[in-house]
Amino acid sequence: MATLGNRLAALRAEHDLTLAELSERTGISKSTLSRLESDQRKPTLELLLPLSRTYQVTLDDLVGAPEVGDPRVRMKPRRLDHGRVGIPLTRSIGPLQAWKMIITDDRLHEPRVHEGHEWFYVLSGRVRLRLGEREVVLRAGEVAEFDCRQPHALGSADGNPAEIISLFGKQGERIHTRAAPPKPS
């Protein structure tokens, strides 16, 4: 923590941000940011979290925590919408994250769109992908990649659980905008 101010100033310079721009992105006042960078303000979790997200670094990296000996990612499954369970495979809050997802629902949810690019690999089972007005079924060992600005939805192709590995950036975590339902064929 002794060098936090210098680290924060270096990260702001690395991201080519002014105090005003950083203030706008984080919701932290310019004066508070300036005092943090000059070590005149004690950092709190409430201040460090938005900075961590803006700079796309973990809190440990932000405060200069020592490396831990165990490199394993502690995976805690999370129940997601539309009959899916997600297991994070990365602890990083950086630009790219990996997830293992288990898809159990064979009903396709309403297609959604968001910024970014989706990539997934089918580990087991069969996955039905609706992409725009087209549907495809992917089997174990197959890969899909597409622009997420196209309306898309996933489901189990046969009602049995399917497992995928998915890679996406922060855009994939944002609230999705619902797309118009596909036109009947």
Order of alpha helices (4+ residues) and beta strands (2+ residues): alpha-alpha-alpha-alpha-alpha-beta-beta-beta-beta-beta-beta-beta-beta-beta-beta-beta
